[in-house]
Amino acid sequence: MTAKLEWTDVGMLADIPRRGARQVVTPDGPIAVFRTHDDAVYAIVDRCPHKGGPLSQGIVHGAAVTCPLHNWVIDLQTGAAMGADEGCARTVPVRVVEGRVSLGMRVVAERAA
């Protein structure tokens, strides 16, 4: 079996405020979709690696988000905790095409016999 990406449309880029986020509920759990000041878009599992705080409710600065519970700073590109903190939130592939945001959800494809 192999895994492939299936792109799922989650809405317009304009619906996500600059330096803000939106939570998208998926069968695998909530995903936080972030938009930076310069319109870069990132997606990570909406759960801080420290105590599970909702990253989508955090403060976006540059290409990072600060968790609203305990102020851990998470790199939006890698999902890694920054500074002296250790841990990582899983990133999710994201793309913007003609102003629409899509998430790359992994699906398992059966191998042909």
Number of C-alpha atoms within 10 A of each C-alpha: 8 9 11 12 13 13 15 14 15 16 14 14 21 12 14 19 14 17 21 20 25 20 20 17 12 10 6 8 10 17 24 22 27 27 24 21 14 10 14 16 23 24 28 27 23 24 20 28 21 17 11 12 18 18 30 27 18 22 17 23 15 14 19 23 26 21 24 16 15 11 13 24 24 28 21 25 15 17 23 20 22 15 9 7 13 12 13 19 21 16 19 19 15 19 17 15 10 7 12 14 21 21 21 16 17 14 11 11 11 9 7 5 3
